Amino acid sequence: MSEAPRAKPVPGPMTAAHAAPRCGAKTRAGHPCCGPAMPNGRCRMHGGKSTGPRTLEGLERCRKAPWKHGRRSAEAIEAARLRGKARGEAAELQRLLKDLDDLEAAEREILDHD
């Protein structure tokens, strides 16, 4: 063996990652987790459940997250109800106009026979 002093290892890109604090949560096997800890002291797997949104903006964002198209929203249902009502009224007007035309035709026929 040589008596030459060894060179110090050059720190690589993973040195900082390996030096990060560890989670330490107990695994199912009973050993501490060795994942790198987040600011809360646990790893991404053991960080705990989300506490949910706190601000009004966050609550609104969560409410809109599963929104897909809005065809079943209260506004869309009301608009569909109004469209149906308008169609019904239009059909009633057409029926009244047809009855009026029939009456006028009958009246003309009576006047023509006199």
Secondary structure, DSSP 8 states (H G I E B T S, - for coil): ------------TTHHHHHS-B---B-TTSSB--SB--TTSS-SSSS-------SHHHHHHHHHTT----TTSHHHHHHHHHHHHHHHHHHHHHHHHHHHHHHHHHHHHHHHH-
